[in-house]
Structure formats: C-alpha cells, structure tokens
C-alpha cells in the first residue's frame, strides 16, 4: 500500500490499519476480539530486526567518533528531553489516582461533643431535683466515639477500570512522546554537526581557491611587467580575487553560528569550539526499506497518537456507563461513650450497602458522553493525519536522497570538466594562445563547480538524516 492509496482512506478507516475495529457509523467499537482496541495498541510496538531495518544508532554508520560522542552529550542533559521525561512521571501519578476508586478506603474517626443537658429532653433538668428520681444533672453532657470506617465502591459497570486503563495508556503515549523527542534531538544534533563539517569544508575549499587565485594574480602581474598582458587583465584578476575573499568571512561566521547551536544542544559553553571532522563523510549504506505502512510503525509519534485514540475510546465507554447504578459497601466498628453524671461506654459495629440509581444529573452525564465521543473522533483524525504525514516524510526523504545522488554525480562530472577546462585555459594563456577572459571564465566555472559538489554532498547527507528521522530510527 503506497501513500496515494492510503491518502484516499477516511480517518477512522486509516486507523483500522492499526487493528482498531469500527462500527457501521464509523466509530471505533469495543467488541472483543484479536483486533479490538484492547489488543491493537497493546501490540502496537516498534518493529525490530529486519522489519525495522536494524537502524538503531544510525549515525554510527558515518564512522565518526566525534559525532558519536556529541550525540551522547546531546541527549544526556537536554532540557526538552527532561520535560518529556517529567510528563511520564505525571502520567504515572495519574495512574495511581485512577486506581484509588478501585481500592477500599479506611479511616479512624474520633469525635468529642458537648451539649446542654436540657437538649436531651425526657424530663431531665440540669441542677434540679425533679425528674428521674430527683437526680441532679450537670448543665452539659459529653459524648465521644472512635470508629474504624471502611468503604468500597463496587465497580459493577467497569467504569473505574476503564478510567484506570486509559491512564495507563496515557503513560505509554507519554513514553512515545519522550522517544520522539529524543529522535528529534538526535536528528537535530546530527544535522547541525554535518552542517558544521560542511561549513569547515567550504572554508577549506574557499581558502584553496583563494590561494589559486592569488597565484594566478602573481602570474598575471609578472606577465604585465613584461608587457605580455594589459592592465585590464590584472584588474580583472584582482576583482576575481576580491570576490573569492568575500566568501571567507561568510564561511567563518557560519562555522561559529553552528558551533553555538551545537553548544546549546550539548549543554556546553557557547564559546567552546566543537570538535569535528574537516571533510564530509561518504554516504553510508542506506537503511533497509520494506513496506511503508510497516516502517511508520517504528515512529513513536504514530504510536503515541494510536495510544491516544485507544485512551479516548476507554474514556468514552466510561462516560457512557455514568448512566448505570453505583454500589458502595460500608463497614463501621468502634467505641462510643456518654457522660452525664457517670461515664458509660460501649462498642458498636455496622455493615451496610447503598445503591444509587441516577435519574437526573442536570445533563452532566450526557455532556460527558458527547465530549468523550468528540475527543475520540479528534484522536482518530489526529492518528490519520500523523500517519499520512509519516508516510509522506518517508517517501519524500527516499525520493530526495535518490534524486540528490543523481545530482551529486552530475555536479561531480561538471567539476571534473570545469577543472580540466581551467587547466587547459591556463596552459593556453601562458603559451599566449588564449586571452585572459577565457581564463577568468574557466576559473569562475571551476570554483562554482567545486562549491556545487560540496553543497550537493551536504544535501545528500541531509537527505539521509531526514530519511532516518522519518523512519523513527534512534
């Protein structure tokens, strides 16, 4: 199945690619079975082995120890990654909160009260002799109790279980978000490193071209002194030399900016020089590609949106069961005491059950059902959009690398021809068989071709980085 075929599917139909059942109305169903929501996302894990292409730590294929060391620093203390990790901790805490309604509650409650004796009635009179045989009672009396209270909400509809399950799925989504953040950081660091190497290589090329231009100017000056060329030839070569000199500060500035970027990514001082190679590496052997729809299963962001869809479906079911009755069991045991003239105490216990049948919640339950249903449809559309975007990125990166390799080959042939043309023009000029304008044109063409080859090589490596990122390799 290719991108064109997948793009023609509706969002929830595309979600079925991940094993999510649907009912005739297009809503994901909760019907049990091997392809139900419960099974789909639980089994929605990264592909490994040949299916994933064995592309773990893909940057090591460049064979650059300095790059490998840089990647370790990039993920060690990165603040964005720390934020994503903190969200996993938050998700774990919410799991514990969602589990609480499934467990019994217990508390020890003690009370002490005082009240006027007259409030008891029954002919009791404080301070008098009337009533109850003329006993004298104090103005106030005291009551006290200490009891162990135990309660358990019986989840007869499974509503709390669904909420707890949704929170656990949210934790998986948070882990996938963390993994995707790591991939983005790694990709950004590799790209910045390759950019830095390309900038240093460009500076080296420019300095070499500058030296060649200076040598040609020296030759032209010597020929002018012997009246073999005109002053115009000298001025034209000086102009060409100055044009090349303007490229040097540009290259140096780009190097410093990229070093600052890498310093931020790795948590180093922005004034620190980043160690790197001086030449771009050759393009390593490409990742093994299989079916596109299988490759994107390795993308953490696709897995995260699939988990979010399942979590939303669990919440929808839980909200729908808000119409059902609720049952709670309670137990109580302890001591109570009464003091008027004398202290009297006794133990007590009780067991009970309460059944609550909701008749009206003011539209609260209904609104929750609508909200969770809309949230589920939003998650389904997000999964479809993320999936299509992942497919597009994989195929775009693959096409870009393929075409960029063709372009690099063409630029290499152009450079070879331009170099030979410059050498021939210089030889003929020194022999007096060509004018200096032909030398300038050949020199300019040779310098452009050399920089074009470097830029094409850089773009080819960038396309490989984009391909690994699109595949979700880390």
Secondary structure, DSSP 8 states (H G I E B T S, - for coil): --HHHHHTS-HHHHHGGGT--B-TTS-B----STTSHHHHTTT-----GGGTTS-TTGGGGG--HHHHHHHHHHHHS-HHHHHHHHHHHHHHHHHHHHHHTTS-EEEEEEEEEEEEGGGG-TT--BT-S-SGGG--B-SEEEEEEEEEEEEEEE-TT-HHHHHHHHHHHHHHHHHHHHHHHHHHHHHHHHHHHHHHHHHHHHHHHHHHHHHHHHHHHHHHHHHHHTTSS-HHHHHHHHHHHHHHHHHHHHHHHHHHHHHHHHHHHHT--TTS-----SS------------HHHHGGG-HHHHHHHHHHHHHHHHHHHHHGGGS-EEEEEEEEEEEEEESSSEEEEEEEEEEEEEE--S--TTHHHHHHHHHHHHHHHHHHHHHHHHHHHHHHHHHHHHHHHHHHHHHHHHHHHHHHHHHHHHHHHHHHHTTSS-HHHHHHHHHHHHHHHHHHHHHHHHHHHHHHHHHHHTT--
